[in-house]
Amino acid sequence: MKKLAALFLAMTLVLSGCGSQSGGNTSGGGSEGETVSSDKPVTLTAIVAGLTEDSPSGEALKKFAELCSEYSGGTVTVDCYFNTELGSVASCVDACKQGTIDIVSTGTSYFSGIVPDIQVFELPFLFDTYDEVHDALDNAPGDLLKDKFDGTGIKLLCYWESGMRHVTNSRGPINTPADMKGLKIRTVVSETQTATWEAFGAIPMALDMGEVFTALQQGTVDAQENALSSIASQKMYEVQDYLSMTYHSYTAMPFFINQNSWDKLSADQQSAVQKASEESRDIERQLNADSEKVNLKLLEDNGVEINYEPDRASFAALVGPVYELFTTRLGNDTALKTTQDYLASIR
């Protein structure tokens, strides 16, 4: 009888011990009811390339770091960097692909050398409102592009944003394409963006974001185009006198993680990082929306002349060749048709 009792006690202890080690978490080591993860701690390096710490993306990145720690039980730490602290925007994208930076978020054009289709979202006058942009990116059109990055060395977690873009310049008010004739405007290395500004009569000049302020200051270029958050946070008002609210295109900021860095995370850690990226995306989008009126006032207070109602239709009428170039270079219209069909279904 004593032997049976002893055997029963031993089995009970073994079973209870196994139960405490199942899954990715254990309940020991803390106060009563506290969950402590048994996953191996990791530190990830993340940057919003080309955007400052006080921009919506910069603030959201810091929140992302907090949420990663919270959702992973403290096993995922994120070191945050901003703007060009780790190099040029292009070099940060390359570093993420190589694995020397774990996470990077920046404009879609910088990823077009990996998956050219990603530029579909920045085609001129494709979107009308932020609501339809977010709907499209978070559903079928966005998913299509996510899948195209499989096997490239980087994994697209979700889409953050820079936002709707507008034109600033130092020459004079812009209301129609005629006002842009001969205007030297900064753009990124992108065939579609180059074609867009050439269609409008401007002279596009490719520059990394880190070079733009100095180029404007020295007169190397006359103009640039960006979201209001970037125009304000980069203090473009110090070197630009005019702003035209053209809403000519939208810039998503895909949020990428190096594939090897992702694969090294446990399932629980992957879930934590994915969830944190999406919640931070929603925070960033709200911060971007909240900042628009504030940024416009900031620009006005600093003497920038703002044209709130340029003739957008006159610009939109010129972009047909840009769409044709985009599909011709890809050799198909799948990304464009998927996006256009989706937008038609929700409008």
Summary of the structure (lengths in Angstrom):
residues: 347
radius of gyration: 24.2
end to end distance: 77.4
largest distance: 100.3
contacts: 1156
relative contact order: 0.16
helix: 50%
strand: 19%
